[in-house]
Every structure is written in structure tokens, then in C-alpha cells.
Amino acid sequence: MGTYYNPGSDVLDGRVGRRLDTYMYHQAKEQLREGEHLYVLIEFKTHSAALCVDDAREFYEFSRLLCPYTFYALSEAAHSRSV
């Protein structure tokens, strides 16, 4: 797995990104505006993580973990700060 936005709490708290109203990958991709990147936010008891899933293969690899998630759109500027 590749690119993470750190800290994920910035996404969760709404300081970065825009929540997408779907749980289906293809619908989330359709909701992206030009220049945005698709992320999934995963919440754990101790922390949260935001993983870039622009590539469908990354999403399907992630989805095999069976973790609950929420889709978010992050701007190019936020994505460029990802690690």
C-alpha cells in the first residue's frame, strides 16, 4: 500500500478533504472534481489513517482487510503533503 495523508485526524475533523456520500468505489471516483484524489479514511480505537486509493487495485487490496471506511476527496495541495 502506498500513499497516506498524515495525520488522518485532519481528514476526520474536516480540516482537509471533502467527505463523499457513497461506499462504492466507482461512484466515489465519479464524485471527484478535477484535481482531487480519492482517499479512504479508516478509524481505529487509537488513531485514524487516510489512504490514497486513486488506483482501483489499491482500493481492492485495501478492501480485502474488511475494515470499515469512508471515502474522502483531497485536493492536489493536500495530496502533495501525503507520505
N, C-alpha and C positions, 0 to 999 in steps of 0.2 A: 504494500500500500504506500501511496506517495505523499501527497501534499496536505498538510494540516494547518489550520488557522489557529494561532496561539495568542491569547488564551481563548478557549471555547466559550468562556463565560461572557466575553464581549458580544458574541453572537446571541447567546441565550438571553442576555439583558437588553438586546435591541440596540446596542451602540454601533454594531456593524451588521450589515446584511438586511435582507428582507425575507420574512417567512413566506413560504409558498403553501398554498392551500390544497395540497394533494399528497398522497403517499405512493403514487405511481410514477416511475422514473420517466417514461415518455411524456407524461403530462407536465412534469416538473421542467423538463427540457423545453417544452413549448411555452412555458410561462416566463422563461428568461428573456430579459431585454438585451439589446445589443451591448456587448462588452461585459456582461455579467458571467459569473462562473457558478456552477452548481455544487453545493456542499450539503452533506448530511450532518446534522448535529445529533450526537449521542450523549445521553446523560447517564452518568454513573452516580453512585451514592457520594463519592468523594470529589468528583470533578466532571467536567464535560469536555468533549472533543468535537471539533469540526473538521471533517474530512472532505477534500475536493473529490467529486465524482463526475467530472466533465466527461470522462471516458466511460461508456457503458460497462466495459469489462471491470473497471474499478468498483463500480456500484454492485455488480453481480457477485464479485469476490467478497465485498463487504457484506452483502445481504445473506451470505451463507452463515454468517456468525449469529443470525437470528436475534440481533439487538434491535430494540425499538429505536426509531429515528424520526427526525423532522427535516424536511428539505428547506434549504435557505439559498437565496441568491446573493452573492457577494460581488461587489464592484471590482473592476480591474485593479483599482488602487488598493483595496483590502486584500485581494488575491496576491498582489505583488509583495505583501508583507508576510505571506504564509511561508512556512518552513517545510 
